[in-house]
Amino acid sequence: MRHARFIHQGRIREGIFEGDVLLDEQGSVVPIDGVTWLPPLVPRTVYGLALNYADHAVELNLEKPKEPVLFIKPNSSLIGHLSPIVYPAGVSYMHYEAELAVIIGRAGRRIRPDRAMDHVLGYTIANDVTVRDFVGNLYRPPIRAKGFDTFGPIGPWWVDAADVADPHRLAIRTYVNGAVRQQGNTKDLIFRMDDIISFISSFATLYPGDVILTGTPAGISPVTPGDVIEIEIEGIGRLKNPVVAEGASS
Ligand code: MG
């Protein structure tokens, strides 16, 4: 099942998507054109992984990490499907990062890898928008680079874990203005989701509503105001957001 949050007629609603039809909590059909999409859940903590695809590490001239490289993505950065990503004034290189996002459904500490996937509620799509200007060893972890308001598009909905046969075999693609810019597959994750969940929970309790961004494959490139970014993950959906200049009236 696909679970969505949206604003309809001035109220925040939760609903489900069945086929091409959006239904509210009462099962009434909601016209899609009339809704504002919200992040499909209100996360507790959003963990991110840097350098979790070998080909992406290569494109950045960095070594493959020996353990997961973590950061926290501020919840204040999160936006829903179709909301604009604001390009900060004065920066030189902003890019998208297509990522499978894992949603935790069951709390745990020191979770064994072979039990880790039992703690997963579902999956969604995230765009880990980043300003390269602020990424460098001096700035690790890259909280500012990835933490601007609007730098966390997520959605359009989340999908039950039971509906995703193999989360480690999903094609990922990013389109900018309709042209493919990034392609990958979750089979190429350096640290698989079970290992990531086990690693984080070795020091921090994972709670329901925590979200883990699993990293992006090779193929990052600059985007500028006026561009439209779409991220597609096989079996999950397609997340679309335009880029607008800071200060532009909307
Ligand atoms: Mg990322």
Residues whose N, C-alpha, C, O or C-beta is under 5 A from the ligand:
A	BS01	MG	L49 E97 D128 G215 T216
